[in-house]
Amino acid sequence: MSLLTSSTTSQSPETQEKVCKECVQNFLQEAKLPFMFMRAPQNNDVAKLDLFANAKERNSSKPCEEIPAGLVGRLDINGKTTIEDVYNIESIRTLQPGGLFVPNCKEKQSVAIIIPYRDRVHHLNIVLPHLHSMLQRQQLKYTIFVIELAYPTQFNRGILANIGFLTASQVYDFSCYIIHDVDLLPADDRNMYKCSNNPVHLSVSNSKYGYKLPYDHYNGGIIAFTKEQYLRINGFSNAYFGWGKEDDDLHVRMMHARYKIERPDSDIGIYEELEMNDQGYKRDFTNPDNPMKDILHIRADKRFLKDGVNRVLYTRLAVEFRPLYTWVYVNTSELSVMQMVCAIDPKLKISLARVTLPS
């Protein structure tokens, strides 16, 4: 299904294609431009980033629908989906600075979508318009945060999720925080991006794993937490530099907090993994397999109370409130983080051998 607006679908196929390509080119340019720019202080005790001070609230006493009438159901997307397939000018026009959307009804939840990110512009340019269209049909008040890690540090999804949570919490008092991989497209808009009494694992049927869970306690891809839930489990571990096991470590934390993972039905929680782009890569060269991931996972329960969102070492370099999302640019030191982790759990000191060796 191509989510074009009615103003283009009433035109000839040739005109539609021309208009769509022009819209997409404008989108690609505007998506990079900051609507507002804020240079963050060089410490992590920053004052509240008042992004929504001038946000336009739609005054309505009418509650949003539990199951919005505008939902489509199963969407015609796949791993080869392009920007042209998902671009919808109407959903872009309704956005406020930083990628904020406020529905024309009284919503029960406000949602922060947090995307850990680096060097996936091909995927980001597809997932952004797709999410905006779907989340607006779900009548959610939401903002998308893209948390980008500066080079040369190895990619760390967990620490970026923690930074995203901290930053989003300073921007607004969201009631729901959803950690979202950049290369996964939700394929059914009945999969509501909301929080519940337990953490909600939304990506149940992932094309990467043959539309089934790879194992019972898998919670990778997309997962939703209330603020209380995220703080109770102490967020993600900060220790997983490179690829692998940070989501299994998260499972340990949720079990210690006595949470039961909730999931949508498998025929609704469907996701399509976007294929690699023309350059032929999927993970950047600073996101190799983490050789310490198994040792870190085995000892996860020894440090989860002190290694998490309550102790994040990073510098927030910049915040840009772009038209489609809030961009947060950060850096960290793998050596410093692992020294902290080993101070928490001294038996992990061997892991420092990897980060102190010259590259």
C-alpha positions as CSV (number, residue, x, y, z in Angstrom):
1,M,0.0,0.0,0.0
2,S,1.4,3.4,-1.0
3,L,0.4,5.9,1.6
4,L,0.1,8.8,-0.8
5,T,-2.4,11.5,-0.1
6,S,-5.7,11.8,-2.0
7,S,-4.4,15.0,-3.7
8,T,-1.8,13.0,-5.6
9,T,-3.7,9.7,-6.2
10,S,-6.4,11.6,-8.2
11,Q,-3.8,12.5,-10.8
12,S,-2.3,10.6,-13.7
13,P,0.3,7.9,-12.9
14,E,3.0,10.1,-14.6
15,T,2.0,13.2,-12.6
16,Q,1.8,11.1,-9.4
17,E,5.3,9.9,-9.9
18,K,6.7,13.4,-10.5
19,V,4.9,14.9,-7.5
20,C,5.9,12.0,-5.3
21,K,9.6,12.3,-6.3
22,E,9.5,16.1,-5.7
23,C,7.9,15.5,-2.2
24,V,10.5,12.9,-1.3
25,Q,13.4,15.2,-2.4
26,N,12.0,18.0,-0.3
27,F,11.6,15.6,2.6
28,L,15.2,14.4,2.4
29,Q,16.4,18.0,2.4
30,E,14.1,19.3,5.2
31,A,14.7,16.2,7.4
32,K,18.3,17.3,7.8
33,L,17.6,20.9,8.7
34,P,17.3,22.0,12.4
35,F,14.1,23.9,13.2
36,M,15.8,25.0,16.4
37,F,19.2,24.4,17.7
38,M,20.4,23.9,21.2
39,R,24.0,23.4,22.2
40,A,23.8,21.2,25.3
41,P,25.9,22.0,28.4
42,Q,29.0,19.9,28.8
43,N,27.8,18.1,31.9
44,N,24.9,15.7,32.2
45,D,23.0,17.7,34.9
46,V,21.4,19.8,32.2
47,A,18.4,22.0,32.8
48,K,15.1,20.9,31.3
49,L,15.1,21.2,27.5
50,D,11.9,23.0,27.1
51,L,11.1,21.9,23.6
52,F,7.4,22.0,24.1
53,A,7.2,25.4,25.7
54,N,5.6,26.8,22.6
55,A,3.9,23.6,21.3
56,K,0.4,24.0,20.0
57,E,-2.0,22.0,22.1
58,R,-5.3,21.1,20.5
59,N,-7.9,21.9,23.1
60,S,-10.4,19.0,23.0
61,S,-12.4,17.3,25.7
62,K,-13.2,14.5,23.4
63,P,-11.1,11.4,24.5
64,C,-9.1,9.6,21.8
65,E,-10.6,6.3,20.7
66,E,-9.2,3.1,22.2
67,I,-9.3,1.6,18.7
68,P,-9.1,4.5,16.3
69,A,-11.5,4.3,13.3
70,G,-8.7,5.3,10.9
71,L,-6.6,2.3,11.4
72,V,-5.9,0.4,8.2
73,G,-4.7,-3.0,9.5
74,R,-2.1,-4.9,7.6
75,L,0.1,-2.7,5.5
76,D,1.6,-3.6,2.1
77,I,5.3,-3.2,3.0
78,N,8.4,-5.4,2.9
79,G,12.1,-5.3,3.2
80,K,12.4,-3.5,-0.2
81,T,10.0,-0.7,0.8
82,T,11.2,2.7,-0.4
83,I,10.6,6.3,0.8
84,E,8.1,6.7,-2.1
85,D,6.0,3.9,-0.7
86,V,5.5,5.4,2.7
87,Y,5.8,9.2,2.3
88,N,2.7,11.0,3.2
89,I,2.8,14.8,3.0
90,E,-0.3,15.3,5.2
91,S,1.4,13.5,8.2
92,I,4.5,15.6,7.7
93,R,2.6,18.9,7.7
94,T,0.9,18.2,11.0
95,L,4.3,17.9,12.9
96,Q,5.6,20.5,15.3
97,P,9.3,21.3,15.9
98,G,11.3,18.2,17.1
99,G,8.8,15.8,15.4
100,L,6.0,16.4,17.9
101,F,2.5,15.4,17.0
102,V,-0.6,16.3,19.1
103,P,-3.9,14.6,18.1
104,N,-7.2,16.4,17.9
105,C,-8.5,14.5,20.9
106,K,-7.5,14.0,24.6
107,E,-4.9,11.2,24.7
108,K,-4.2,9.0,27.7
109,Q,-0.6,8.5,26.9
110,S,2.3,10.6,25.6
111,V,5.0,8.6,23.8
112,A,8.7,9.1,23.2
113,I,10.1,6.9,20.4
114,I,13.8,6.5,20.9
115,I,15.9,5.3,18.0
116,P,19.6,4.4,18.8
117,Y,21.4,5.4,15.6
118,R,24.5,5.7,13.5
119,D,25.1,5.7,9.7
120,R,21.7,4.3,8.7
121,V,20.4,7.3,6.8
122,H,18.9,4.9,4.2
123,H,16.8,3.2,6.9
124,L,16.1,6.4,8.8
125,N,14.6,8.1,5.8
126,I,12.1,5.2,5.4
127,V,11.2,4.5,9.0
128,L,10.5,8.2,9.9
129,P,7.7,8.9,7.5
130,H,6.3,5.4,8.0
131,L,6.1,5.8,11.8
132,H,4.6,9.3,11.5
133,S,1.8,8.1,9.3
134,M,1.0,5.1,11.5
135,L,1.3,6.9,14.9
136,Q,-1.0,9.7,13.8
137,R,-3.6,7.1,12.8
138,Q,-3.2,5.7,16.3
139,Q,-4.1,9.1,17.7
140,L,-1.0,9.3,19.9
141,K,0.8,12.3,21.3
142,Y,4.4,11.5,20.5
143,T,7.9,12.6,19.5
144,I,10.6,10.7,17.8
145,F,14.2,11.0,19.2
146,V,17.2,9.9,17.2
147,I,20.2,9.3,19.4
148,E,23.4,9.3,17.4
149,L,26.7,8.1,18.8
150,A,29.8,10.0,17.6
151,Y,32.9,8.2,16.2
152,P,35.2,6.6,17.0
153,T,33.5,4.7,19.8
154,Q,32.0,1.3,19.0
155,F,28.3,1.3,18.7
156,N,26.4,0.7,22.0
157,R,22.6,0.4,21.7
158,G,22.0,0.1,25.4
159,I,23.8,3.3,26.4
160,L,22.1,5.2,23.6
161,A,18.7,3.9,24.8
162,N,19.6,5.2,28.3
163,I,20.7,8.6,27.0
164,G,17.5,8.8,24.9
165,F,15.4,8.1,28.0
166,L,17.2,10.7,30.0
167,T,17.0,13.4,27.3
168,A,13.3,12.6,26.5
169,S,12.5,12.8,30.2
170,Q,14.1,16.3,30.3
171,V,12.2,17.4,27.2
172,Y,8.7,16.3,28.5
173,D,7.1,14.1,31.1
174,F,6.3,11.3,28.7
175,S,4.2,8.4,30.1
176,C,5.7,5.8,27.6
177,Y,9.2,5.3,26.2
178,I,9.6,3.0,23.2
179,I,13.1,1.8,22.2
180,H,13.0,1.3,18.4
181,D,15.5,-0.2,16.0
182,V,16.0,1.9,12.9
183,D,15.7,-0.9,10.4
184,L,12.3,-2.4,11.4
185,L,9.0,-1.3,9.9
186,P,5.7,-2.1,11.7
187,A,3.5,-3.9,9.2
188,D,0.2,-3.5,11.0
189,D,-1.1,-0.3,12.5
190,R,-3.3,-2.2,15.0
191,N,0.0,-2.8,16.9
192,M,-0.6,0.1,19.3
193,Y,2.5,2.0,20.4
194,K,1.4,2.2,24.0
195,C,2.6,1.1,27.4
196,S,0.9,-1.3,29.8
197,N,1.2,-2.7,33.3
198,N,4.3,-4.6,32.2
199,P,7.0,-3.9,29.5
200,V,5.5,-4.5,26.1
201,H,7.6,-6.3,23.4
202,L,6.1,-5.0,20.2
203,S,8.2,-6.8,17.5
204,V,6.8,-10.3,17.9
205,S,6.8,-11.5,14.3
206,N,10.0,-10.2,12.7
207,S,10.8,-11.1,9.1
208,K,14.5,-11.5,10.1
209,Y,13.5,-14.6,12.2
210,G,10.9,-16.0,9.8
211,Y,8.0,-14.1,11.5
212,K,8.5,-15.8,14.9
213,L,10.4,-15.3,18.1
214,P,14.0,-16.7,17.8
215,Y,13.6,-17.8,21.5
216,D,11.0,-17.4,24.2
217,H,12.5,-14.6,26.1
218,Y,13.6,-12.6,23.1
219,N,12.8,-8.9,23.5
220,G,15.0,-7.2,20.8
221,G,13.8,-4.8,18.2
222,I,11.1,-2.7,19.7
223,I,10.1,-2.6,23.4
224,A,7.9,-0.2,25.4
225,F,8.3,0.9,29.0
226,T,6.6,3.4,31.3
227,K,9.0,5.7,33.1
228,E,8.4,3.8,36.4
229,Q,9.2,0.5,34.6
230,Y,12.4,1.8,33.0
231,L,13.7,3.2,36.3
232,R,12.8,0.1,38.2
233,I,14.9,-2.2,35.9
234,N,17.6,0.5,35.8
235,G,17.3,0.7,32.0
236,F,19.8,-1.0,29.8
237,S,23.3,-2.0,30.8
238,N,25.9,0.4,29.5
239,A,28.6,-2.3,29.0
240,Y,27.7,-3.8,25.6
241,F,29.9,-2.2,23.0
242,G,29.5,-3.8,19.7
243,W,26.8,-6.2,18.6
244,G,24.9,-8.7,20.8
245,K,23.3,-9.6,24.1
246,E,22.2,-6.2,25.4
247,D,18.6,-7.3,25.0
248,D,19.2,-10.6,26.8
249,D,20.8,-8.6,29.7
250,L,17.6,-6.5,29.6
251,H,15.5,-9.6,30.1
252,V,17.5,-10.4,33.3
253,R,16.6,-7.0,34.6
254,M,13.0,-7.4,33.9
255,M,12.9,-10.8,35.6
256,H,14.6,-9.3,38.7
257,A,11.9,-6.6,38.8
258,R,9.2,-9.4,38.5
259,Y,7.8,-8.1,35.2
260,K,6.1,-10.3,32.7
261,I,6.7,-9.4,29.1
262,E,3.5,-8.5,27.3
263,R,3.2,-9.0,23.5
264,P,0.6,-8.3,20.9
265,D,-0.8,-11.2,18.9
266,S,1.7,-12.6,16.5
267,D,-0.5,-11.7,13.5
268,I,-0.5,-8.0,14.5
269,G,3.0,-7.5,16.0
270,I,4.5,-8.0,12.5
271,Y,7.7,-6.2,11.4
272,E,9.6,-6.1,8.1
273,E,13.4,-5.7,8.4
274,L,14.6,-3.3,5.8
275,E,17.3,-4.6,3.5
276,M,20.8,-3.3,3.4
277,N,21.3,-0.3,1.1
278,D,23.2,-0.2,-2.2
279,Q,26.5,0.0,-0.4
280,G,25.9,-3.5,0.9
281,Y,26.4,-3.1,4.6
282,K,24.1,-3.6,7.5
283,R,26.3,-2.9,10.5
284,D,29.0,-0.3,10.4
285,F,32.6,-1.3,11.0
286,T,32.5,0.0,14.6
287,N,29.7,-2.4,15.5
288,P,31.4,-5.8,15.3
289,D,30.4,-8.8,17.3
290,N,31.2,-8.2,20.9
291,P,33.6,-10.9,22.2
292,M,32.8,-10.1,25.8
293,K,29.0,-10.3,25.4
294,D,28.6,-13.8,26.9
295,I,30.7,-13.1,30.0
296,L,28.8,-9.8,30.5
297,H,25.5,-11.5,30.1
298,I,26.4,-14.4,32.5
299,R,27.2,-11.8,35.2
300,A,24.4,-9.4,34.4
301,D,22.6,-10.0,37.7
302,K,25.8,-9.0,39.7
303,R,25.8,-5.4,38.5
304,F,22.3,-4.4,37.2
305,L,21.5,-2.2,40.2
306,K,24.5,0.0,39.5
307,D,25.1,-0.4,35.8
308,G,22.3,1.3,34.0
309,V,20.4,4.5,33.5
310,N,21.3,5.6,37.0
311,R,25.0,5.8,36.0
312,V,25.6,6.8,32.4
313,L,28.9,8.3,31.3
314,Y,28.5,10.5,28.2
315,T,28.7,14.0,26.8
316,R,25.7,15.4,25.0
317,L,27.3,17.4,22.1
318,A,24.2,18.9,20.6
319,V,20.4,18.7,20.4
320,E,18.6,19.8,17.2
321,F,14.8,20.1,17.0
322,R,14.4,19.1,13.4
323,P,11.1,19.1,11.5
324,L,10.7,15.3,11.7
325,Y,12.5,14.3,14.9
326,T,14.7,15.5,17.7
327,W,18.3,14.7,17.0
328,V,20.6,14.1,20.0
329,Y,24.3,13.8,19.3
330,V,26.5,12.3,22.0
331,N,29.9,10.7,22.7
332,T,31.3,8.4,25.3
333,S,34.5,6.6,26.2
334,E,34.4,2.8,26.0
335,L,37.5,2.7,28.3
336,S,35.8,4.9,30.9
337,V,32.6,3.0,30.8
338,M,34.3,-0.4,31.1
339,Q,36.4,0.9,34.0
340,M,33.2,1.9,35.8
341,V,31.6,-1.5,35.0
342,C,34.7,-3.3,36.3
343,A,34.6,-1.3,39.5
344,I,31.1,-2.4,40.0
345,D,32.0,-6.0,39.2
346,P,35.8,-6.6,39.7
347,K,35.7,-10.0,38.0
348,L,35.1,-8.3,34.7
349,K,38.5,-6.6,34.7
350,I,39.6,-9.0,31.9
351,S,37.2,-7.2,29.6
352,L,39.4,-4.1,29.7
353,A,42.1,-5.9,27.7
354,R,39.9,-5.5,24.6
355,V,39.5,-1.7,25.0
356,T,43.0,-0.9,25.9
357,L,44.6,-2.7,23.0
358,P,45.6,-0.4,20.1
359,S,43.3,-0.5,17.1
